[in-house]
Amino acid sequence: VEVLDGTFSPDGSCFAAINASGVAWLSGLDGAAAGSIRRAPYAQFFSSDFHSLAHDAAGNALDVQFGREPHRVPRQPICDERGGAHAAEHQRPASTDRLLLSGWAAEQAQRARAAGALLRAAEEQQFEDQTAAAGAAQ
């Protein structure tokens, strides 16, 4: 199993890791934290994870139900793998705050943003070149 990212807790007593399928492992838990983890639902998804996506002319993904980018859609309620909402004790206040990325995931996100900016700049330059060539041909 390939581990994509992992981190220690601030006090160094626990370690968490995740793979490409979203499966997380927690180790070193004892006491109250272990009990909380044992009570947590096995499968956890945001209800919007089940929404259909469409792509606009620029190739950006949009949540069909909200007409917004998936990361800007409210992330409530937390559901099981069939879309059924978990009990209230497992819910959190509705939020559209950005999910925080750390470590490897943050580096990958930064690289993706930089690559996207370069691609957009190249497309804009190509459009300008084509426009100038069309103007010169007239």
Contacts in CASP RR format, 6 or more apart in sequence:
PFRMAT RR
TARGET T0000
AUTHOR 0000-0000-0000
METHOD contacts of the structure
MODEL  1
VEVLDGTFSPDGSCFAAINASGVAWLSGLDGAAAGSIRRAPYAQFFSSDF
HSLAHDAAGNALDVQFGREPHRVPRQPICDERGGAHAAEHQRPASTDRLL
LSGWAAEQAQRARAAGALLRAAEEQQFEDQTAAAGAAQ
1 19 0 8 1.000
2 19 0 8 1.000
2 20 0 8 1.000
3 17 0 8 1.000
3 18 0 8 1.000
3 19 0 8 1.000
4 18 0 8 1.000
4 19 0 8 1.000
4 20 0 8 1.000
4 104 0 8 1.000
4 105 0 8 1.000
5 17 0 8 1.000
5 18 0 8 1.000
5 102 0 8 1.000
5 103 0 8 1.000
5 104 0 8 1.000
5 105 0 8 1.000
6 15 0 8 1.000
6 16 0 8 1.000
6 17 0 8 1.000
6 18 0 8 1.000
6 104 0 8 1.000
7 15 0 8 1.000
7 16 0 8 1.000
7 102 0 8 1.000
7 103 0 8 1.000
8 14 0 8 1.000
8 15 0 8 1.000
9 15 0 8 1.000
9 16 0 8 1.000
13 28 0 8 1.000
14 26 0 8 1.000
14 27 0 8 1.000
14 28 0 8 1.000
14 29 0 8 1.000
14 33 0 8 1.000
15 26 0 8 1.000
15 27 0 8 1.000
15 28 0 8 1.000
16 24 0 8 1.000
16 25 0 8 1.000
16 26 0 8 1.000
16 27 0 8 1.000
17 24 0 8 1.000
17 25 0 8 1.000
18 24 0 8 1.000
18 25 0 8 1.000
26 37 0 8 1.000
29 35 0 8 1.000
29 37 0 8 1.000
40 90 0 8 1.000
41 78 0 8 1.000
41 80 0 8 1.000
41 86 0 8 1.000
41 90 0 8 1.000
42 80 0 8 1.000
43 80 0 8 1.000
43 81 0 8 1.000
44 78 0 8 1.000
44 79 0 8 1.000
44 80 0 8 1.000
44 86 0 8 1.000
44 90 0 8 1.000
45 78 0 8 1.000
45 79 0 8 1.000
45 80 0 8 1.000
45 81 0 8 1.000
45 83 0 8 1.000
46 75 0 8 1.000
46 76 0 8 1.000
46 77 0 8 1.000
46 78 0 8 1.000
46 79 0 8 1.000
47 75 0 8 1.000
47 76 0 8 1.000
47 77 0 8 1.000
47 78 0 8 1.000
47 79 0 8 1.000
47 83 0 8 1.000
47 85 0 8 1.000
48 63 0 8 1.000
48 65 0 8 1.000
48 66 0 8 1.000
48 70 0 8 1.000
48 73 0 8 1.000
48 74 0 8 1.000
48 75 0 8 1.000
49 79 0 8 1.000
50 79 0 8 1.000
50 83 0 8 1.000
51 63 0 8 1.000
51 64 0 8 1.000
51 65 0 8 1.000
51 66 0 8 1.000
51 70 0 8 1.000
51 73 0 8 1.000
52 63 0 8 1.000
52 64 0 8 1.000
52 65 0 8 1.000
53 61 0 8 1.000
53 62 0 8 1.000
53 63 0 8 1.000
53 64 0 8 1.000
53 70 0 8 1.000
54 61 0 8 1.000
54 62 0 8 1.000
54 64 0 8 1.000
55 61 0 8 1.000
55 62 0 8 1.000
56 62 0 8 1.000
60 69 0 8 1.000
61 69 0 8 1.000
61 70 0 8 1.000
62 68 0 8 1.000
62 69 0 8 1.000
62 70 0 8 1.000
63 69 0 8 1.000
63 70 0 8 1.000
63 73 0 8 1.000
65 73 0 8 1.000
66 72 0 8 1.000
66 73 0 8 1.000
71 98 0 8 1.000
71 99 0 8 1.000
72 96 0 8 1.000
73 96 0 8 1.000
74 94 0 8 1.000
74 95 0 8 1.000
74 96 0 8 1.000
75 94 0 8 1.000
75 95 0 8 1.000
75 96 0 8 1.000
76 91 0 8 1.000
76 92 0 8 1.000
76 94 0 8 1.000
76 95 0 8 1.000
77 85 0 8 1.000
77 86 0 8 1.000
77 91 0 8 1.000
78 85 0 8 1.000
78 86 0 8 1.000
78 90 0 8 1.000
78 91 0 8 1.000
78 92 0 8 1.000
79 85 0 8 1.000
79 86 0 8 1.000
80 86 0 8 1.000
85 91 0 8 1.000
101 109 0 8 1.000
END
